[in-house]
Amino acid sequence: MSLGTAQQVTQAVAQAIRTRDGPRLAAALELDMGNTSLMTQLGGQSVQLEQLCGTALEEPYDEMLLEHFQFLRAVIRDDHVQAFAHQERTCTCFQSVFEKDSAWSLPVLHVLDLGLRRAAQRADAQLASRGEKRCKLEEAARTLQKSFQYTVSAAATPTPTPTPYPLHVTPLRSLSPPLTRTLTPSASPGDRPDRAEGVEEVGHAQRDQQPLQDLL
């Protein structure tokens, strides 16, 4: 899917969240300044971003994507200090979701954290050019530390392995004593045992199942 407009990015984000597709959501949020079509549209101020995000997404994803778009607009204005503030809020919004449901969304956290670090570096460079103190990398470190803690917690939480077929079958060879008598077409009713020695009686429903040897 092409991501040349804010509408297309929003659609891709919404679909990735709906299908719990972490890599696809990460790709939609990756901070690619070479996306000239999207940057041109955002620079023109023609899109109602708040309405666009609020209509397509639920909280906090709507705020996350809105802050992402505001980050890109700040970059277009060459205001990297403000861009860092928007990117930091993007990460904070996503962390509130990741803390509760991290199994599928780890690639997104990595992309947002990397974007935050790069935004902090550009902001510090801009502050230094103004003769101001560099401080954004230090601020970013607190947010990145939270991401690290969430990642460690997610890795320490075991993922239960479902058992789709909780059926226990006892192989014939494990039955003792073994079943040796067989029925032949010529056997009389009196010769047909109701129950083989050493084998517990089974219910009618189990007799109707597929042959036991097919399950071994």
N, C-alpha and C positions, 0 to 999 in steps of 0.2 A: 504494500500500500504506500502510495506517495504521501509524504508529510510536508507538502509545500505550503499549506495554509493552516491557520489556527483551528479551523473547523476540522480538518483532516487529522491534526494532532489530537484534538479532543475526542474524535471518534475512535482513533486507535487506542487512546488511553482507556476509554470506557469499555471497549471490547476486551482489552487485555485484563482489566480488573474483573470483568464479568466471567471470563474464562480462566482466571487465575494463572495467567501466562506471564511469569516474571521476566524472561528475556525480552518479550515483546514490549512490555511496559517500560523496561529499562531503555530499550532502543528509542521509544517515543519521547523519553525524557532526557536523552543524552544531549549535552549542551554542544551542539554542532553549529558553530558560528558560520560555517560555510553554506548553511541552508539559506541561500540568498532570497528565495521566494518568500519564506516565512518571515525573515528579518525585514524585508521590504514591506510586507503587509502590516507587521506590528509597528514599524516605524511610522506608518501613515496614520495611526490612531483611528482607523476606520472600523475596527471590530469592537463590539461591546463584550469585553472579555469576561466581566463578572456575570453577565447574563448567560453567555455561552457556557461557562464552566458550571454555573449553578443549575442550568437546565439538564445537562448531560450526566452530571456526577453527584453522588451523595457526599455528605461530610465524612471525613475531612479531605476526601480526594478533590472536591471542588476547590477548596482553598489551596491545596497543594499545587494543582495545575495553574490556578490563577497567579500564585506567587512565582511559579516557573515562567509564565509569560511576562510578568512584571520584571523579572530578572533580565530577560532578553531585551525588553524595552530600555532598561537602564544601561545595558551594555551598548545598545545602539546610540544612546545619548553620551556615551563615554563617561558615565558616572559609575565607576567601579565600586566606590564605597557604598552607594545605594544598592547596586547590583548584589553585593555581598549580603546585605541585609535581607533582600528578597530570597536569595538562595538559602540562607540560614533558616528562614521560616519554611521554605519548601522541605528541607530536611526534617525540621521539627514536626511538621504535619505528618510526614510519612512515618516517622518514628512512633507516633501514637498508634498507628495501625500495625506496624511491624512488631511491636511489643506483644500484641495479642494474636497475630497470625503471621508467623514468619516462615512457614514451611515453603511457600512458593515465591516469596518476594525478595529473597536475598540479593539477586542481581540488581534490583532496583536500588537497594540501600548502598551497594558499592558504587553505582553510577552517581548517585546524589552526593555521596561523601567525597568522591573524587572531584566533582564539580564544585563543591564547597571549598575544598582546599585550593583549587586553582583560582576561584573567585577571591579568596582571602589574599593570595599572593598578589593579584592585580590590584586589590584595594590597598594593600600595604605599600605597593610601589607608587600608587597615586598619592597616598598620604605623605610619603617621603618627598615626592616632587613638590608638595605644598609646604614643606618644612614642618610637617606634623609627625607625631610619633606613630610608628608602626604598631598596630595592636590587633589587627584582624586575624592573623594566624593564631594568636593566643586565644582569641574568642572562638575561633573555629575548633580549636583543640577540645574545648568542653563539649561541643556537640558531637565531635568525632568520638570522644571517649564514651558517650552514651551509646552510640552505634556499636562500639566494640563490646560494651557490656551486654547489649541486647543480643549480639551475635553469639557471644559465649554462652548466654543463657539458652539460646535456641539450640546450640550444639549439644548442650548438656541434657536437654530434654529428650528422652528416648521416644522414637516413633513406633507405636505399636504396629505389629504385623498382623493384619487380619487373616483369619482362617476361613476361607470361603466354603470349605466342605468339611465340617467337623464330623466326619464319618470314620469310625474305627472298624476295620475289617480284620478278622482273624484268619490268617492263611490256613488252608486245609492241612498243610503239613505239620502245623503246630497242634492239631487236635490229637488228644490222647485218650483212649486208644484210637488208631486210625479207622476211618470208615472203609470197610472192605467189602461189605455186602452190596450188590447191585441188583437192580430190578430188571427183569427181562420181560418181553411181551408175553411169554408163556407162563409167567409166574401166576399162581392162583392167589385169590384175595387173602387166603390165610397165610400165604408165604410173604406177603408184603408187610414189612414192619412199619408201624406207625411212627416210630422214632428210632434212629440208629443209636447204638450203645455209645455213650460218651459224648453225645451231641445234644445240647439243650434244645428244647422245643422253641421254634420261632413262630411269630405271629403270621397271620394270613397276609398282612400288608407287606412283610419282608419277603414272603415267597414270591410275590408279584414283582419284585425288583429284578434288575438285570442279573444274569448269572454271576456267581461269586468269582469265578475264574477270570472274568473280564475286568475285575477291579484289582486283581493282584499285580 
